[in-house]
Amino acid sequence: MKFDEPAAKDCDVIARLREAGAVFIGHTNMTELAYSGLGLNPHYGTPVNALYADCIPGGSTSGGAISVACGAADVAIGTDTGGSLRIPAAFNGIVGFKPTQNSVSREGCKALSQSLDSVGTMAASVDACKLVYQAIAQSLREPIVDLQPEFIVPTNYGMDDLEPAVATGFSEAIEILRRQGFKVRYESLNTLHALKTLPVWQFSSIESRASYDEAYKTQREIMDPRVASATRMGRADEVSAIEYRKTLNSRNELITRFKNEIGTQVLLMPTVPILPPSFATMESDDEYNRINLQVLRNPSIANVLDCCSISLPFEHNKITTGVMLTASGGNDLELLALAAKVESYFKLPKANH
């Protein structure tokens, strides 16, 4: 926050990376409090998309994604609450990895949502993400089992309202995987149907207010108006403690149900259903809110259901989109191994410098 004292020590993740020999070249711009999937910052400026001129970078970790996409950094570190690593990765043609939440310490990190935040990585390759994950994970083990080379495309969640270029690219990605021997099937998942009824917005709204309530009450005039708005932090006032406890209980039940339902199979989806929208479309608050919900829809599954998830770049007809692989929680190393295989079959795009 603006008036906080400078940090007296590194957060756990940065300390682990320093110990492993990482060199830090700077901090990057992002959405205030990480509270948006679009990556805009009205105070300090918004990075320009590395692939699509005059379009938003995606967020919330917008500056980190652009740093990697343009070659200024090998790796970027950030949090992912509903897609904040995977959305900008998809929009800028790089890899974004969200680990299982408790596999990486959040000690010393500013929180948006204690329930949903995960610390993860963005890089140009799966191997780079894996290398960093091995350095920052709280404990490592050998992969227990190989995830089944069988993907599920959920027919009842996240596959509607796809922009034509996204739909075409995703279909081509499926065909490539099938030609390489992977099984891909379409299936309706009961857990995802139930997820539609969960008021997911409560997590970030209530928990951000709990973390920054004093600033919200006394310094709201210097906050990003869209972050402090009635549709985000302000909405916390609508929910009682009992209602929120019920939401938490329902979420815990869904996590268990999904783990049982998905087993060792992997969800395969477009990371986001659209191409990066133009900056001009962001001028309208209504469009900003609509598009924000749209880009968060698919990646937020992994946060709410405590999964590990990775977005891989896929180029088709000179248009780059993101293809997302999501596995049940605790299968991080297995997912990274599978993602490396998938990555090898996808043609990696080049960012425009």
C-alpha positions in Angstrom: 0.0 0.0 0.0 1.1 3.6 -0.6 1.8 4.4 3.0 3.3 1.1 4.1 6.8 1.0 5.4 9.3 -0.6 3.0 9.6 -4.3 3.5 12.2 -5.3 6.0 12.8 -8.6 4.4 12.0 -10.7 1.4 8.8 -12.8 1.2 9.4 -16.5 1.3 9.3 -17.0 -2.4 11.8 -14.3 -3.2 14.1 -15.5 -0.5 14.1 -19.0 -1.9 14.8 -17.7 -5.4 17.7 -15.6 -4.2 19.1 -18.6 -2.4 18.8 -20.6 -5.7 20.8 -17.9 -7.5 18.1 -15.8 -9.2 18.8 -12.2 -10.2 16.0 -9.7 -9.8 15.9 -6.9 -12.4 12.9 -5.0 -11.1 9.2 -4.6 -10.2 6.5 -4.4 -12.8 3.2 -2.7 -13.1 0.0 -4.6 -12.5 -3.7 -4.1 -11.6 -4.1 -2.5 -8.2 -4.4 -5.2 -5.5 -4.4 -7.8 -8.3 -8.1 -7.2 -8.5 -8.9 -7.7 -12.2 -8.1 -10.0 -15.0 -7.5 -7.2 -17.5 -4.2 -5.7 -16.2 -5.0 -2.0 -16.3 -3.5 0.5 -13.8 -4.8 4.1 -13.9 -2.0 5.4 -11.5 1.3 4.1 -13.1 0.3 3.1 -16.6 -0.6 -0.1 -18.3 1.9 -2.2 -20.3 1.1 -2.6 -24.0 0.3 -6.1 -25.3 3.3 -7.9 -26.7 1.4 -9.5 -29.6 -1.7 -7.4 -30.4 -1.3 -3.6 -31.0 -3.5 -1.3 -29.0 -4.9 -4.2 -26.9 -4.8 -4.8 -23.2 -2.2 -7.1 -21.8 -4.4 -9.1 -19.4 -3.8 -9.3 -15.7 -3.5 -8.9 -13.1 0.2 -9.6 -13.6 0.4 -7.5 -16.7 3.9 -6.1 -16.4 5.4 -9.4 -15.5 3.9 -11.0 -18.6 5.1 -8.3 -20.9 8.6 -8.5 -19.4 8.8 -12.2 -20.3 7.1 -11.9 -23.7 9.5 -9.1 -24.8 12.6 -10.9 -23.5 13.4 -8.4 -20.7 13.1 -11.2 -18.1 13.4 -15.0 -18.2 10.7 -15.5 -15.6 8.0 -13.4 -13.8 6.6 -14.2 -10.3 3.1 -13.2 -9.3 -0.1 -14.4 -7.7 -3.0 -16.0 -9.4 -6.4 -15.6 -7.7 -8.7 -16.2 -10.7 -6.3 -16.4 -13.6 -3.8 -13.5 -12.9 -0.9 -15.5 -14.3 -2.6 -17.5 -17.0 -4.7 -14.8 -18.5 -1.8 -12.4 -19.4 0.2 -15.5 -20.4 -2.5 -16.4 -22.9 -2.8 -12.9 -24.2 0.9 -12.5 -24.8 2.0 -15.9 -26.0 3.9 -17.3 -23.0 3.4 -20.0 -20.4 1.6 -19.2 -17.1 1.6 -21.8 -14.3 -0.7 -21.7 -11.2 0.4 -24.3 -8.6 -1.8 -25.9 -6.0 -2.2 -23.2 -3.4 -0.4 -24.6 -0.4 2.5 -26.0 -2.4 4.1 -22.5 -2.5 4.4 -20.3 0.6 2.5 -17.0 0.5 4.2 -15.7 3.6 5.2 -12.0 3.1 2.9 -11.6 0.0 0.2 -9.0 -0.2 -3.1 -10.8 -0.4 -6.2 -10.3 -2.5 -8.0 -13.5 -1.4 -6.5 -15.8 1.3 -8.8 -18.5 0.0 -7.9 -18.3 -3.7 -4.4 -16.7 -4.0 -1.6 -18.9 -5.4 2.0 -17.8 -6.1 3.2 -19.0 -9.5 5.3 -18.2 -12.5 5.2 -17.0 -16.1 8.0 -17.9 -18.6 8.7 -18.6 -22.2 8.6 -22.4 -21.6 7.2 -25.1 -19.4 10.8 -26.1 -18.4 11.5 -22.6 -17.1 8.3 -22.6 -15.1 9.2 -26.0 -13.7 12.7 -24.9 -12.8 11.3 -22.0 -10.8 8.6 -24.1 -9.2 11.2 -26.6 -8.0 13.0 -23.6 -6.3 10.0 -22.1 -4.6 7.9 -25.2 -3.7 7.7 -25.8 0.0 8.4 -29.5 -0.5 9.1 -31.7 -3.5 8.6 -35.3 -4.3 9.0 -37.5 -7.2 5.8 -37.7 -9.3 3.6 -40.5 -7.8 1.7 -41.4 -11.0 1.6 -40.2 -14.5 -1.5 -38.3 -15.2 -3.6 -40.2 -17.8 -3.0 -38.9 -21.3 -6.7 -38.4 -21.4 -8.2 -34.9 -21.6 -11.7 -33.9 -20.8 -13.3 -30.9 -22.5 -16.2 -29.9 -20.3 -19.4 -29.4 -22.3 -21.2 -27.7 -19.5 -18.7 -25.0 -18.5 -16.4 -22.6 -20.2 -17.0 -23.6 -23.8 -19.8 -21.3 -24.8 -19.4 -17.7 -26.3 -15.9 -18.5 -27.7 -14.6 -15.9 -30.1 -14.3 -17.6 -33.6 -10.5 -17.4 -33.7 -10.3 -18.9 -30.2 -12.7 -21.7 -31.1 -10.9 -22.5 -34.4 -7.5 -22.5 -32.6 -8.7 -24.7 -29.8 -10.2 -27.2 -32.3 -6.9 -27.4 -34.1 -5.0 -27.9 -30.8 -7.3 -30.9 -30.0 -6.6 -32.4 -33.5 -2.9 -32.1 -32.9 -3.1 -33.8 -29.6 -5.2 -36.6 -31.0 -2.7 -37.1 -33.9 0.0 -37.5 -31.2 -2.0 -40.3 -29.5 -3.7 -38.3 -26.7 -7.3 -39.1 -26.0 -9.6 -36.1 -25.9 -13.3 -36.5 -25.0 -16.2 -34.2 -24.3 -18.1 -34.7 -21.1 -20.5 -32.8 -18.8 -19.0 -32.6 -15.3 -21.3 -32.5 -12.3 -18.9 -30.5 -10.2 -18.7 -27.8 -12.8 -22.5 -27.6 -13.0 -22.6 -27.1 -9.2 -19.8 -24.5 -9.4 -22.1 -22.2 -11.4 -24.3 -21.7 -8.3 -21.4 -20.7 -6.0 -21.1 -17.0 -5.4 -17.4 -16.9 -6.3 -17.2 -13.1 -6.2 -17.5 -13.2 -2.4 -14.0 -14.5 -1.9 -12.1 -11.6 -3.4 -14.6 -9.0 -2.3 -14.8 -10.0 1.3 -11.2 -11.0 1.8 -9.8 -7.9 0.1 -11.9 -5.8 2.4 -10.7 -7.7 5.4 -7.1 -7.0 4.3 -7.5 -3.4 3.3 -10.6 -2.2 5.1 -8.8 0.8 6.8 -7.5 2.0 3.4 -10.9 1.5 1.9 -12.5 3.6 4.5 -9.9 6.4 4.8 -8.0 6.5 1.5 -10.6 5.4 -1.0 -10.1 8.6 -3.1 -6.6 7.5 -4.1 -7.6 3.9 -5.0 -8.4 2.7 -8.4 -12.1 3.6 -8.6 -12.9 0.3 -10.3 -11.1 -1.7 -7.5 -13.0 0.2 -4.8 -16.3 0.1 -6.6 -19.6 -1.3 -5.5 -19.0 -4.3 -7.8 -15.8 -5.3 -6.1 -14.5 -4.2 -2.6 -17.8 -2.4 -1.9 -19.8 -5.5 -2.5 -18.5 -7.1 0.7 -21.2 -5.1 2.6 -23.9 -7.2 1.0 -22.9 -10.5 2.6 -23.4 -11.6 6.2 -20.9 -13.8 8.1 -23.3 -16.7 8.0 -23.7 -16.4 4.2 -20.0 -16.3 3.7 -19.4 -19.3 6.0 -21.9 -21.3 3.9 -20.0 -20.2 0.7 -16.7 -21.5 2.2 -18.4 -24.8 3.3 -19.8 -25.3 -0.2 -16.4 -24.6 -1.8 -14.7 -27.2 0.4 -17.3 -29.7 -0.6 -16.8 -28.9 -4.3 -13.0 -29.4 -4.0 -13.5 -32.9 -2.7 -16.2 -33.7 -5.3 -14.0 -32.5 -8.2 -11.0 -34.4 -7.0 -13.1 -37.6 -7.0 -14.8 -36.8 -10.3 -11.7 -35.9 -12.3 -9.3 -38.4 -10.8 -6.0 -38.4 -12.8 -7.6 -37.0 -15.9 -7.0 -33.4 -17.0 -9.3 -30.6 -18.1 -8.6 -29.1 -21.5 -10.0 -25.7 -22.2 -9.3 -22.4 -23.9 -7.6 -20.3 -21.2 -9.8 -17.3 -22.1 -12.7 -17.3 -24.6 -11.7 -14.1 -26.4 -8.7 -12.4 -28.0 -7.3 -9.4 -26.1 -9.8 -6.5 -26.4 -8.7 -3.1 -27.3 -7.9 -0.3 -24.8 -10.8 1.6 -26.3 -13.3 -0.9 -25.1 -12.1 -0.4 -21.5 -13.4 3.1 -21.3 -16.9 2.0 -20.5 -17.3 0.6 -16.9 -20.0 -1.7 -18.1 -17.8 -3.2 -20.8 -14.9 -3.4 -18.4 -17.0 -5.4 -15.9 -18.4 -7.6 -18.5 -15.1 -8.5 -20.2 -13.4 -8.9 -16.8 -15.9 -11.6 -15.8 -15.5 -13.2 -19.3 -11.8 -13.6 -19.1 -11.9 -14.9 -15.5 -14.5 -17.5 -16.2 -12.3 -20.4 -17.3 -9.1 -20.0 -15.3 -10.9 -19.3 -12.0 -12.1 -23.0 -12.0 -8.6 -23.9 -10.8 -8.6 -21.4 -8.0 -12.0 -22.2 -6.6 -11.4 -26.0 -6.8 -7.8 -25.7 -5.6 -6.3 -27.3 -8.7 -3.0 -26.8 -10.4 -3.3 -25.3 -13.9 -1.1 -24.1 -16.8 -1.7 -22.0 -19.9 0.3 -22.9 -23.0 0.6 -20.6 -26.0 -0.9 -22.0 -29.3 -0.6 -20.3 -32.7 -3.0 -21.0 -35.5 -3.5 -18.9 -38.7 -1.0 -16.4 -37.2 -3.3 -15.8 -34.2 -2.0 -16.7 -30.7 -4.4 -18.0 -28.0 -4.0 -20.0 -24.8 -4.7 -23.6 -24.2 -5.2 -24.5 -20.5 -4.5 -27.8 -18.8 -6.0 -28.2 -15.3 -5.4 -31.2 -12.9 -6.7 -31.8 -9.4 -4.7 -30.3 -6.5 -1.3 -31.9 -5.6 -0.5 -33.1 -9.1 1.8 -30.1 -9.9 4.9 -32.0 -11.0 2.7 -34.5 -13.0 1.0 -31.6 -14.7 4.2 -29.9 -15.6 5.6 -33.1 -17.1 2.4 -33.6 -19.2 2.4 -29.9 -20.2 6.0 -30.2 -21.5 4.9 -33.0 -23.8 1.9 -31.0 -25.0 4.1 -27.9 -25.5 6.4 -29.9 -27.7 3.6 -30.4 -30.2 2.5 -26.8 -30.2 4.2 -24.2 -32.4 5.4 -21.5 -30.0 4.6 -17.9 -31.1 7.0 -15.0 -31.2 6.2 -11.7 -29.5 6.4 -8.5 -31.5 9.2 -6.4 -30.1 
